[in-house]
Amino acid sequence: MQQAGSSGSEAEVTWADQQNINKFGRLNNRLHELDDEIKAAKETNESLEDASNELILTDEDIVRFQIGEVFAHVPKEEVESRIEEMTEATTKNLEKLEEEKASIVAQMAELKRILYAKFKDSINLEED
């Protein structure tokens, strides 16, 4: 409940302000999703690098390669090329995710600037 004297110090929330707050919330959610996707992509890259290193150390001409949930016996050269293709695809995806994250962080910073300019201490846009 507001006290009679404090109602003048709070800024009125306009429709445009509410849209900015909602947009900030959506961007924040997407940022957290991106963080998870980036973490998964980095782990995949590390796994592919480990697999490539193990492949270099093996003496076998035919190696087991997982396709879906099944392991198939595949020539070593083919596995090397597949791992290289998978690494390139994962790296490109990781770069795309990092670019999207940078864009979202910039948009969030601009929205923070706008919203803090109007609402000052009345709004909290920081993570706890």
Backbone as CSV, one residue per row, in Angstrom:
resi,resn,N_x,N_y,N_z,CA_x,CA_y,CA_z,C_x,C_y,C_z
1,MET,0.838,-1.161,0.000,0.000,0.000,0.000,0.893,1.237,0.000
2,GLN,0.526,2.219,-0.843,1.333,3.431,-0.938,0.885,4.437,0.118
3,GLN,1.860,5.199,0.540,1.533,6.281,1.462,1.200,7.503,0.635
4,ALA,0.447,8.408,1.172,-0.028,9.567,0.429,1.113,10.422,-0.112
5,GLY,2.183,10.582,0.617,3.279,11.442,0.194,4.202,10.815,-0.837
6,SER,4.203,9.495,-0.984,5.175,8.849,-1.854,4.700,8.682,-3.293
7,SER,3.439,8.923,-3.577,2.917,8.677,-4.925,3.519,9.628,-5.956
8,GLY,3.964,10.789,-5.571,4.543,11.733,-6.517,5.950,11.365,-6.943
9,SER,6.669,10.570,-6.152,8.062,10.262,-6.465,8.206,9.092,-7.443
10,GLU,7.157,8.313,-7.659,7.246,7.173,-8.549,6.792,7.562,-9.947
11,ALA,7.562,7.130,-10.947,7.235,7.444,-12.333,6.093,6.547,-12.788
12,GLU,5.233,7.098,-13.620,4.115,6.330,-14.156,4.634,5.404,-15.265
13,VAL,4.153,4.185,-15.273,4.571,3.210,-16.279,3.639,3.332,-17.485
14,THR,4.201,3.765,-18.595,3.404,3.898,-19.822,3.399,2.571,-20.576
15,TRP,2.574,2.504,-21.617,2.506,1.303,-22.442,3.871,1.025,-23.059
16,ALA,4.544,2.065,-23.542,5.868,1.900,-24.160,6.880,1.385,-23.135
17,ASP,6.798,1.890,-21.907,7.689,1.410,-20.846,7.459,-0.072,-20.582
18,GLN,6.183,-0.456,-20.518,5.861,-1.865,-20.273,6.379,-2.748,-21.408
19,GLN,6.291,-2.243,-22.631,6.816,-2.997,-23.775,8.337,-3.164,-23.658
20,ASN,9.023,-2.115,-23.216,10.479,-2.195,-23.020,10.838,-3.187,-21.910
21,ILE,10.056,-3.180,-20.840,10.292,-4.113,-19.733,10.072,-5.547,-20.212
22,ASN,8.991,-5.762,-20.967,8.703,-7.097,-21.495,9.795,-7.554,-22.460
23,LYS,10.254,-6.639,-23.312,11.309,-6.975,-24.266,12.587,-7.348,-23.514
24,PHE,12.901,-6.605,-22.465,14.081,-6.910,-21.658,13.960,-8.318,-21.066
25,GLY,12.789,-8.647,-20.570,12.565,-9.973,-19.993,12.749,-11.080,-21.022
26,ARG,12.216,-10.875,-22.228,12.374,-11.877,-23.293,13.843,-12.022,-23.687
27,LEU,14.538,-10.887,-23.796,15.964,-10.929,-24.140,16.768,-11.635,-23.053
28,ASN,16.414,-11.389,-21.802,17.108,-12.024,-20.684,16.904,-13.538,-20.726
29,ASN,15.678,-13.979,-21.014,15.417,-15.414,-21.129,16.224,-16.022,-22.273
30,ARG,16.247,-15.335,-23.418,17.000,-15.841,-24.571,18.502,-15.885,-24.251
31,LEU,18.984,-14.904,-23.484,20.397,-14.879,-23.094,20.752,-16.127,-22.287
32,HIS,19.872,-16.517,-21.366,20.127,-17.712,-20.564,20.087,-18.971,-21.431
33,GLU,19.153,-19.013,-22.392,19.100,-20.146,-23.316,20.383,-20.218,-24.143
34,LEU,20.838,-19.064,-24.606,22.074,-19.020,-25.399,23.273,-19.488,-24.591
35,ASP,23.330,-19.085,-23.327,24.435,-19.531,-22.473,24.474,-21.055,-22.405
36,ASP,23.300,-21.675,-22.268,23.237,-23.135,-22.223,23.650,-23.742,-23.562
37,GLU,23.173,-23.157,-24.671,23.518,-23.668,-26.001,25.017,-23.521,-26.278
38,ILE,25.585,-22.391,-25.862,27.021,-22.164,-26.057,27.826,-23.177,-25.248
39,LYS,27.402,-23.427,-24.022,28.091,-24.409,-23.180,28.044,-25.783,-23.839
40,ALA,26.882,-26.168,-24.363,26.740,-27.472,-25.016,27.606,-27.548,-26.275
41,ALA,27.651,-26.476,-27.041,28.458,-26.456,-28.269,29.947,-26.572,-27.940
42,LYS,30.384,-25.900,-26.881,31.786,-25.994,-26.476,32.130,-27.410,-26.025
43,GLU,31.208,-28.040,-25.289,31.441,-29.409,-24.849,31.508,-30.355,-26.047
44,THR,30.649,-30.134,-27.036,30.675,-30.953,-28.250,31.991,-30.776,-28.981
45,ASN,32.450,-29.529,-29.089,33.740,-29.269,-29.740,34.881,-29.986,-29.018
46,GLU,34.859,-29.939,-27.692,35.896,-30.616,-26.916,35.841,-32.125,-27.135
47,SER,34.642,-32.690,-27.184,34.492,-34.128,-27.419,34.999,-34.511,-28.796
48,LEU,34.689,-33.687,-29.782,35.162,-33.962,-31.144,36.685,-33.866,-31.223
49,GLU,37.254,-32.899,-30.510,38.716,-32.768,-30.485,39.358,-33.982,-29.818
50,ASP,38.733,-34.434,-28.718,39.237,-35.632,-28.039,39.159,-36.849,-28.957
51,ALA,38.042,-36.982,-29.676,37.879,-38.111,-30.597,38.922,-38.053,-31.702
52,SER,39.177,-36.863,-32.199,40.180,-36.700,-33.249,41.565,-37.091,-32.745
53,ASN,41.883,-36.676,-31.525,43.179,-37.028,-30.931,43.305,-38.533,-30.724
54,GLU,42.245,-39.171,-30.268,42.257,-40.619,-30.074,42.420,-41.340,-31.407
55,LEU,41.810,-40.778,-32.438,41.894,-41.381,-33.763,43.321,-41.330,-34.292
56,ILE,44.036,-40.268,-33.980,45.430,-40.126,-34.403,46.286,-41.209,-33.742
57,LEU,45.968,-41.536,-32.499,46.772,-42.495,-31.744,46.490,-43.950,-32.093
58,THR,45.358,-44.211,-32.733,44.996,-45.602,-33.003,45.777,-46.186,-34.182
59,ASP,45.991,-47.495,-34.117,46.693,-48.198,-35.195,45.717,-48.904,-36.132
60,GLU,44.458,-48.884,-35.791,43.439,-49.602,-36.555,43.142,-48.908,-37.880
61,ASP,42.865,-49.717,-38.908,42.420,-49.157,-40.198,40.902,-48.991,-40.224
62,ILE,40.197,-49.834,-39.469,38.751,-49.770,-39.345,38.455,-49.465,-37.873
63,VAL,37.667,-48.418,-37.636,37.339,-48.027,-36.258,35.827,-48.007,-36.077
64,ARG,35.413,-48.088,-34.826,33.979,-48.000,-34.524,33.602,-46.535,-34.469
65,PHE,32.516,-46.199,-35.189,32.041,-44.817,-35.262,30.567,-44.818,-34.921
66,GLN,30.168,-43.953,-33.990,28.780,-43.929,-33.562,27.948,-43.097,-34.533
67,ILE,26.917,-43.743,-35.068,25.954,-43.078,-35.946,24.605,-43.215,-35.263
68,GLY,24.121,-42.118,-34.686,22.894,-42.204,-33.896,23.176,-42.967,-32.620
69,GLU,22.475,-44.099,-32.454,22.677,-44.925,-31.266,23.437,-46.204,-31.585
70,VAL,23.914,-46.316,-32.826,24.563,-47.538,-33.277,26.032,-47.261,-33.585
71,PHE,26.880,-48.226,-33.263,28.288,-48.140,-33.646,28.489,-48.938,-34.923
72,ALA,29.148,-48.326,-35.904,29.427,-48.999,-37.167,30.934,-49.053,-37.364
73,HIS,31.383,-50.071,-38.053,32.808,-50.182,-38.387,33.037,-49.399,-39.671
74,VAL,33.858,-48.359,-39.569,34.067,-47.420,-40.671,35.575,-47.241,-40.861
75,PRO,36.019,-47.076,-42.129,37.450,-46.821,-42.358,37.914,-45.550,-41.634
76,LYS,39.130,-45.600,-41.133,39.714,-44.515,-40.335,39.674,-43.176,-41.081
77,GLU,39.988,-43.167,-42.382,40.014,-41.927,-43.164,38.629,-41.279,-43.233
78,GLU,37.601,-42.122,-43.389,36.238,-41.592,-43.453,35.829,-40.985,-42.109
79,VAL,36.208,-41.649,-41.035,35.902,-41.130,-39.696,36.610,-39.792,-39.483
80,GLU,37.864,-39.697,-39.921,38.610,-38.439,-39.783,37.895,-37.304,-40.520
81,SER,37.431,-37.581,-41.730,36.756,-36.526,-42.498,35.416,-36.158,-41.868
82,ARG,34.702,-37.164,-41.352,33.416,-36.872,-40.690,33.620,-36.031,-39.426
83,ILE,34.619,-36.372,-38.653,34.895,-35.607,-37.429,35.280,-34.175,-37.792
84,GLU,36.060,-34.012,-38.848,36.453,-32.673,-39.281,35.225,-31.864,-39.704
85,GLU,34.322,-32.485,-40.462,33.088,-31.802,-40.886,32.232,-31.429,-39.681
86,MET,32.110,-32.356,-38.735,31.312,-32.091,-37.541,31.920,-30.958,-36.715
87,THR,33.240,-30.919,-36.631,33.926,-29.865,-35.884,33.689,-28.509,-36.544
88,GLU,33.798,-28.460,-37.876,33.555,-27.203,-38.594,32.122,-26.719,-38.380
89,ALA,31.153,-27.635,-38.474,29.749,-27.257,-38.290,29.505,-26.741,-36.869
90,THR,30.075,-27.420,-35.895,29.896,-27.007,-34.499,30.563,-25.659,-34.246
91,THR,31.723,-25.441,-34.831,32.424,-24.169,-34.667,31.631,-23.024,-35.285
92,LYS,31.079,-23.239,-36.476,30.257,-22.211,-37.113,29.028,-21.902,-36.270
93,ASN,28.399,-22.946,-35.739,27.233,-22.757,-34.879,27.618,-21.981,-33.625
94,LEU,28.754,-22.297,-33.050,29.228,-21.608,-31.850,29.468,-20.127,-32.138
95,GLU,30.077,-19.823,-33.289,30.301,-18.419,-33.668,28.982,-17.679,-33.828
96,LYS,27.997,-18.340,-34.453,26.678,-17.728,-34.648,26.013,-17.444,-33.304
97,LEU,26.116,-18.398,-32.377,25.539,-18.214,-31.043,26.227,-17.076,-30.291
98,GLU,27.553,-16.991,-30.418,28.305,-15.916,-29.750,27.910,-14.547,-30.311
99,GLU,27.698,-14.482,-31.635,27.264,-13.210,-32.251,25.884,-12.817,-31.755
100,GLU,24.972,-13.795,-31.689,23.627,-13.508,-31.195,23.673,-13.047,-29.743
101,LYS,24.531,-13.675,-28.943,24.664,-13.285,-27.543,25.159,-11.843,-27.424
102,ALA,26.149,-11.478,-28.231,26.673,-10.110,-28.198,25.585,-9.108,-28.583
103,SER,24.784,-9.448,-29.569,23.689,-8.573,-29.995,22.661,-8.398,-28.872
104,ILE,22.336,-9.493,-28.212,21.350,-9.428,-27.124,21.888,-8.613,-25.952
105,VAL,23.153,-8.799,-25.625,23.757,-8.036,-24.520,23.718,-6.540,-24.836
106,ALA,23.979,-6.178,-26.089,23.939,-4.767,-26.488,22.512,-4.213,-26.388
107,GLN,21.532,-4.993,-26.841,20.134,-4.547,-26.752,19.700,-4.394,-25.299
108,MET,20.124,-5.332,-24.458,19.767,-5.262,-23.044,20.408,-4.040,-22.379
109,ALA,21.629,-3.727,-22.735,22.307,-2.562,-22.166,21.558,-1.282,-22.542
110,GLU,21.098,-1.199,-23.783,20.342,-0.023,-24.225,19.010,0.076,-23.480
111,LEU,18.319,-1.048,-23.316,17.055,-1.036,-22.572,17.281,-0.684,-21.104
112,LYS,18.361,-1.180,-20.519,18.687,-0.824,-19.134,18.883,0.682,-19.012
113,ARG,19.621,1.246,-19.967,19.882,2.683,-19.936,18.565,3.460,-19.980
114,ILE,17.685,3.075,-20.879,16.396,3.764,-21.030,15.546,3.614,-19.774
115,LEU,15.443,2.382,-19.280,14.560,2.124,-18.137,15.119,2.710,-16.842
116,TYR,16.422,2.618,-16.622,17.002,3.214,-15.408,16.924,4.739,-15.461
117,ALA,16.996,5.327,-16.650,16.888,6.783,-16.764,15.517,7.255,-16.297
118,LYS,14.494,6.479,-16.608,13.146,6.884,-16.219,12.797,6.458,-14.799
119,PHE,13.106,5.213,-14.435,12.626,4.672,-13.161,13.655,4.711,-12.037
120,LYS,14.903,5.007,-12.349,15.988,5.087,-11.373,16.012,3.859,-10.453
121,ASP,15.843,4.017,-9.164,15.914,2.894,-8.214,14.609,2.122,-8.093
122,SER,13.578,2.554,-8.790,12.271,1.888,-8.681,12.221,0.577,-9.462
123,ILE,13.208,0.323,-10.289,13.211,-0.894,-11.097,14.554,-1.597,-10.913
124,ASN,14.513,-2.922,-10.884,15.737,-3.705,-10.761,15.847,-4.637,-11.966
125,LEU,16.843,-4.421,-12.789,17.051,-5.218,-13.991,18.290,-6.097,-13.872
126,GLU,18.875,-6.144,-12.685,20.105,-6.907,-12.490,19.779,-8.326,-12.038
127,GLU,20.686,-9.268,-12.390,20.553,-10.646,-11.921,20.968,-10.695,-10.460
128,ASP,20.359,-11.589,-9.724,20.740,-11.740,-8.307,21.841,-12.736,-8.156
